[in-house]
Amino acid sequence: MSIEDNADAWVDAWFDLNFLVDEHKVTDVLLPDGTEATLNEAKKWLQDTLGGSTSVSFSIETHNGKQVVLITAEA
């Protein structure tokens, strides 16, 4: 994967994450390892993680009684 492809991957992921946060009025994100994160922390994680053969998906889930965006990563 080229540097440009890597940048495209995390920019696309940021867009998808922002869309879900705005659409569902969610403020918290759950990373694949179970860590609760803010939107900015999740964006940093996406930028650091996406590359190579790693891909992510997003879903709205309930965690500790509140809605969160769950990030799932696959290698």
N, C-alpha and C positions, 0 to 999 in steps of 0.2 A: 504494500500500500504506500503510495507516495505521500509526501508531506501535505500536498494539496488535498488528496483524498481524505487524509486524517482530519484536516481542518474542516472539510465539508461534513464529515461524520459528526463531529461534536457540535458544529453550528446547527446542523439539522436536528440533533438531539436537544439542543437548547431551545430551538423553536417549538418542538413538540412538547417539551416540558413546560415552557411558558404558556402555551395554548391550554394545556390541562389545568394549570394553576389558575389562569384567568377564567376559564370556562366553568370550573367547579368551585372557585373561591377557596382553594386549598392553600394553606400556608406552610405545611410541613411535608417533608420528603423522607422516605425510608429507603436507604441505600441497600444494595444486595446483601451486605453483611449484617443487616438489621440495625445499623446506626441511623438514628434520627438526625436529619440535617435541615438547615434552612435552604431556601432556594439558591442563594449564592454559594453555599457550601456544596450543594448538589451540582451546580454548574462547574465548579472547580473540579469536582470528582469526575464529571463527564469529560472535561478537557484533558485531565491527566490519564484517564482510563481508556478512552476510545482510541483505537488504532489496531493495527494488525488484523486479527480475525475476531476481535471482540465486537459484539453488537448488543444493543440494549432495547428493551421495550418498557412501556409505561402502562400502569393501570391505577385506577382509583380504588383504594381499599380502606377498611376501617382498622385502625391500630390504636389501642389504648383509648377506645371510645371516641375517636375523632377520625375524620377523613384525611388520608394522606395520599400522596402520589408514591406508588411503589415502583422502584426501578429494578428490573430484572436484567442481569447480564449473562450473556452466553459467549463462550469462547469458540 
